[in-house]
Amino acid sequence: MAANIASVIVQDPETHSGDPVFRGNRVPFQILLDYLEGGDTLDQFLEQYPGSSREIAIAALEEAKSALFTRLAK
């Protein structure tokens, strides 16, 4: 993982109704996924959400990938 943070995606019922957000800001992780799914680049996401960093965004994607592979391995 790119960042030395236990989890770069956090959930709090009082932040965006409990939707997963990037640690340190209130940007929902789903927005990054929507950008990428829509064909936008990571750079385009970062231009619109400058409070997020490339390192944290990549770490969040890696964390999501790892969680998916762990779930599929069961």
Secondary structure, 3 states (H helix, E strand, C coil): CCCCCCCCEECCCCCHHHCCEECCCCCEHHHHHHHHHCCCCHHHHHHHCCCCCHHHHHHHHHHHHHHHHHHHHC
